[in-house]
């Protein structure tokens, strides 16, 4: 028989109940803002008069994570890309530039399509972690190329592991932040390369780089949109993938965005009736 949890009339803001067995749990009258019930077993749980919505602390934490990783990613990519702006096909290190651009592009593209294709998330985690591992590992080990490749592998594996095992969306927030910076890095490099080629009347190559710049500008904006959505979900009470069969949702306050996102229509919120598994989609 499942253990009955009694958490009524308590301040539970920003708690994570992800994946827990909470059948018949009583959360009536509690403050659940910012809580995560993702993948939890909530059959018969009581959320009568519970307060749900955005947790102020969660919003602040999410923004701090974004700021931190923007600083880390922009510094790393600016150092790597600014030193490569003058490289041409004749220079022996040009293939390394192509490899860097390919890694940046992979991180940006995978972060852009990740929400609609969940199988792409491991690629986003690997590439974003590898980018930071490559640069900062290389810096700490006195720019040793072999050591930088090793730390890139370590960073990629660590990021992948965190994305799989972590119970918080903050990992995905960090991945999208670095992925967006990577996409912008390709956009910036393409724009500078296009400008220099067009200035010397190399129209075909200049137009090609210009088109690439526009493509990655769009990818950057898409990743930013994904990041904003993930921040909202992190800061808001969430039931992504939870089993809400026969749950009591009487009297809880849900805005129209979350009602639509989680399929909690008005008649389901205002009356006690079976609500099947809910997913944010």
Secondary structure, DSSP 8 states (H G I E B T S, - for coil): -----B-TT-B-TT-B-TT-B-TT-B-TT-B-TT-B-TT-B-TT-B-TT-B-SB-HHHHHHHHHHHHHHHHHHHHHHHHHHHTTTT--TTSTTHHHHHHHHHHHHHHHHHHHHTTT-GGGHHHHHHHHHHHHHHHHHHHHTTT-HHHHHHHHHHHHHHHHHHHHH-SSTHHHHHHHHHHHHHHHHHHHHHHHHHHHHHHTT-HHHHHHHHHHHHHHHHHHHHHHHHHHHHHHHHHB-B-TT-B-TT-B-TT----HHHHHHTT--HHHHSS----------
